[in-house]
Amino acid sequence: MTKPFVGFYTHDTDENFEAILSKLGVGFLVRKMASNAKPTMKVEISEDNVWTITTVLPIKTMTWTFKLTEEAELTGPEGTYKVVFTVEDNKLIQKPVDKDNPKAIMVVREFNEGGLKQTMTHLSSGTVGSRSFKRAT
């Protein structure tokens, strides 16, 4: 289960990321800072299948811990929200519990040997953005 997910990743490119932040209600200055940030991401899976994703930004470190198919509470730029993570092939899929929330997004992290592409879809508007990361280890 751990491959191809576990590893350390460095930011590479963005596509329409700032538009996603705007749909989430993130203010102009924070959007600019976030879209210019070059985060790193570490994905770990423990022996008892607890996943940890740690994202390090210049101004903040976010650590999310969860088990697949179980509801988890996360905190991000749009606030605190509940999601469920699942795996399909090489994809880690993050779905919001409250799909009717105007800030709800679905995130698909598609992993490969070279890194991962994190595609975010704002559910109420259909706006799509992505961040790509290169595998460092």
Buried (B, 14 or more C-beta within 10 A) or exposed (E): EEEBBBBBBBBBEBEBBBBBBBBBEBEEEEBEBBBEBEBBBBBBBEEEEEBEBBBBBEEEEBEBEBBBEEEBEBEBBBEEBEBBBEBEEBBBBBBBEEEEBEBBBBBBBBBEEEBBBBBBBBBEEEBBBBBBBEBEE
